[in-house]
Amino acid sequence: MRNYNFEKWEDLFTKNIISMLTQIHEYKGEQNLFIEANPDALIELVEIAKIQSTKASNRIEGIYTTDDRLRKIVMDKTMPKTRSEEEIAGYRDVLNTVHENFEHIPIMSSIILQLHRDLYKFNGGETGGRFKTADNIIEETDAEGNKVVRFRPVPAWETSESLNELCDAYERTINEQKVDPLLIIPVFVLDFLCIHPFNDGNGRMSRLLTLLLLYKAGYIVGKYISLEKIIEKTKDTYYDALRESSLNWHEGTNDYKPFVEYTLGIILNAYREFSERVNVLITKNLSKPDRIREVIKSRLGKITKQEILEVCPDVSKTTIERTLVRLQKSNEIIKLGGGRYTSYIWNREDE
């Protein structure tokens, strides 16, 4: 069986990783100050993040329902009607468990089994809360449409012991307090995915565990900004990083840096988005058109209509479109591209 430990964490200290760690620590301090001063102002962000996280994490695995149904399920205002909705409802409940009880959830194999059980509690079958019963493989389709085995996880008979070893190694390393948790959380998640302990639900469990481990380490940005949504937007990069870092994993000579860099990038993007949304919250006494104007002005670089909608979720698409037309006519913004590639940028030449 592969040896699970975090002894090679010093190998992860590249210039890029150190830079991202520094920025995340700075954003974390800023976020904590804002939360202490404005706790009630963030309630809306929490609800939005729950909906986006549940939608995105399930969509990555091809699990869909309508936006209206998803919102009602996440807000617990309806019962699931289809298998997809049952899995969405399960994700909602585990996400809520992580949000509300992370301090009391130890990182143990038995606890991960319980979370997986709850992920499938609406399905009524034997999928949830059980380790895989047969060896599984991770496949991908090549350019010619042929399926190719990309990775062979640990065999079924090794799964329980492997996950126990991984959790024990993680807890030992955390308790020693010699290494930044931000470095070893991605290593844990990659090892979890390489073990691939379940017949189904490994990807969604990995994202829930990422959130849980970050919360326990004091990084709670995922409560207000959906990490899952950022992952969905960068899904191709995610799979590339996973592929690179899992090469030679069974031999213990794999390179964790690509997956660590990717994960830190996700966290950093979430903190930046939090900072941007906080600025919008601060200016909530402005009219909706003026808030849209401030969002575009504060963005260094271009921004799309969809991105504006994400930053100002309480503003209708019609209001955004009318405001964009008005700002173009006043020459305050410049329209770039057309059709689905349309974006806007603040006209700084006239400032």
N, C-alpha and C positions, 0 to 999 in steps of 0.2 A: 504493500500500500504506500502511496505517496506520502512524504513527510510534510506536514503542515506547520509552518512557522513563519514568523515575520522578521527573521534575522537579517534579511538583505535590504532593509528599508533605506539604508544609507546610499544604496545604488540609485535611488529615485531622486537624489538631489541634483537635478539638472537646473540650468539657469532658468528655463521656462517654468518648471514646477515651483522653484523657489519664488519666482515673481508672482505666480498665481496664488501661492500660499499667503504671501505678504498682503496682496490686495484683498483676499477673502477675509483675513484677520482685521483689516482696517474697516471693511464694510460691516463685519459682524459687530464691531464696536459702535459704529454709527447706528445700526439697526437697534441694538439694545437701548441706546439713548432715546431713540424715537419711540420705542415700545413703552418705555417707562413714562414718557411724557404724554403719550397719546394712545393709551390702551383701547379706548372705545372707538377710535377712528379706524381701527384695522379689522373690525368685525366683518365688514363687507368684503375685504380682501380674502379672509379665511373662507367664506362661503364660495366665492368665485374660484379659488384655488381647488377646493374639494371637487367642484363640478368638472373643472378642466383636467385635474389629475385622474379622476375616474374615467372620463371620456378618453383621454390620450393613452393611458396605460392599456386599456382594453382594445382600443383601435389598433395599437401596434401588433396585437395578436389576432386581428381580424374579427373582433367582437364589437358589434354595432347595435344601436337602436336610434330612434329619432332624437333630435335635440330636446324636444319637449318631453318625451318619455324619460330621457336620461335625467333631465333636471328634476322631474317629479320623483324619480327613484332615489337620486342623491339626497333630496330633501325629505325622503321617507314619507311621501304623500300618496304613494300607490304601491301595489304589489307587483312583482315581476310577472310577465305573461309568457315569455319565451325563454329558451335556454340561455340565449345571450343576455337577456335582462336579468336572469338569475345570477349569472356570473358577475354582471355589473353591480348588482345589489350586494353580493358577497364582497367585492372589492371595496364598496362603500363602507361596509361594516368594519373590515380590517383597517382601512384607512382611518376611520374614526377611533378605533382602538389605539392605533399608533399615536394619533393626535392627542388623545385624552389621557393615556396611561403609559407613555413611553418610559417614564422614570421607574416604573415598577415592572418593566418587561425585561427579564434577563436574556442574555444571548445564549440560548441553550437549544440543543437539537429538539428536545421535547416541546419547547415553546414554539419553535418554527413549525413543528407538526400541528400544533393547535391553531396557529395563524392560517396555515394551509387548509385545515379543516373548516375554519370559518369562511375562507374564500369560496368554498363550495357548499356551504350549508343549505343553500336554497335548491341545490340540484337533486338532493335526495338519493344520490348514488353512493358508490364506494370510492369515488375519486379523491375526496378531501381527507387530509389527515393521515395519509398512508404513503410510505416510500414506494418508489417504483417497483413493480413486480417482475419486470423484465429489462434486460439491457436496452438502452436507447441510443440513438445516434442523432447527430445534428447534420442535416443535409443542406445543400444549397444547389441552385440550378445554374448551370453554366450558360454561356452565350448561345449555345446550340440547343438549349432546352433540356439537356441531360442532367439528371440529379446526381450530385457528387457528394460523398461523405466528407464533411469538413472536419468533424471532430467526433471522437468516441469518448463519452463521459465514463466515469468509473462504473464498473459492473454493478448490477443490482445488489449482489451479496456484500459488496463493500460499502454501500451507501450509508448505512446507519453509523458505522464506525468512523467513516470519513468525515461525516458532518459533525460527529461528536468531537473528533480531533481538531477540526477547523474552529469550532466554537470555543473549545478549551484554549487553543493557541491564541485566539483573538483576545479572550478575557485576560489571559496572563500578560499579554503585551500591553493592553490598556491599563491594567493595574500597576504595571511597572512605571508608567508615565515617562518613558524615555523617548517616545516618538509622538509626533503630531498625529492625532487620530485621522486627520484628513488624508494622510499618506496610506494608512493601513485599511481604511474603510473600502476603497476601491479594490484593494488586494483581496479582502474578504469576499466581496461581491463577485469578483472574477473567479475565485476558487469555488464559490457556491455554484456559479453557472457551469463550471467545468465538472463539478460533481453531478449536477443536473439530477437532484434527488427525487423528483416526482415524475409521474407519467405525463402530467399536464400542469401548467401554471407556474413553471420555473421562471419565466421572464417577469411576470407580474409580481411574483414573490421577491425577486431580486430588487425590483424597484421599491417595494414596500420595506424591504430590509435596509436599503440605502437610506430611505427616509428615517427609519427607526434609529439606525446607527448615528446618523447626523444629529438627530434630536438629542440622543443620549450624550453626545460629545459637545452639546451646546450650540449647534448650528441649526437654528429653527427657521431658516428662510423658506423651507419647503411648506411651512404652514400658511404662508401668505402668497407665495409664488409657486406655481405648479412645475416641479422638476420634470415630471412625466411629460408635460407638454413640450418642454424644451428638448427632451430626448426624442419625442416623436418628430419634431421639426428637423432633427439632425440624425435621423434613424440610420442613414447610410454610413455616416461617420462613426456612429455607435457600433455598427456591425463590423466595420473595418478595424476599429480599435480592439474589439473583442477577438477578432480573428488574429490580429498581430500578437496580442498578449497571450493567447492560448497555444501558440505554436510551441511544441516541445514541453507542454505543461506536465505531461505524465513523467517526463524525465527530470523535472524540477529545474530545467534550464531556460524556462520561458522568460520573456522580458515584460514586466508589468507596466513599464513606463507609458506605452500608448494608451492603455485603459485608465491609468491614473491621471494622465494629462486630460483625457476626454472628460472624466468625471469632475475634475477640478474646474474645467471649462464650463460645465453645466452649472455647477454651484456658483461660480463667479458671474455667469450670465444672470442667474436668478437674483443675486444680490444687486446687480446693476438695475435689473427690472424693478426690484423692490424700491430702490432709491428713486427711480423715475416715477413710480406710482405714488410714492410718498409726496413728491413735489406736487402732484396733481391733487392729492388730498389736502395739502396745505392751502391750495388755491381754490378750494371748493366754494368759497364765497363769490367767485367769479361766475359769470354766465357760462353756459355750456359752450357757445362759440368761442368765448375768450379762453376757456380751458383748452379747447382744441388748438387754438393759436399758440398758447404757451407750451403745449406738448411738442408741437412742430419746432418752435423756436429753440427749445432746450435740447432738441435732438441734434447731435453733431453728425451730419450725414443725412441720407435720405430716409424716409419713412413711408410706409404704405397705408392705405385706408384701413386695412385689417389690423395693422399694428396700432393705429390710433384707437380703433374700437376695443382692442384688448386693454389698452391703458385706461380708457374711459368707458368701461362696460355699461355704465348707466346712461350713456348718450346714444341716441338712435342713429342708425346708418343714414337716414334722411338728413338729420341735423349735421352730421359729419360732411356729407356730400355738398350740402348748401354752403357750409362754412368754407370748404375747400374752393368752391367756385368764387365766393366773395374774396378770399385771400389771394386768389390768382388775379382777379380783376384789379385789386389794389396793389398788385405787384409785390406783395409781402412774401409770397412763396412762388417757387418755380416747379412746374410739372415736368416730370421726367418719364420718358417711355410712353407706352400706350397699352390699352387692353388689360390683360391679366398682369402685365409687368409694370403698370403705372405706379409711380411713387412720387413723392414731393420732398422738396428741400427748402429750408428757409433762405430767403434772398438776403444774404449778408452784405452784398455790394451797396445796398441802399441805406445801410445803417449809419 
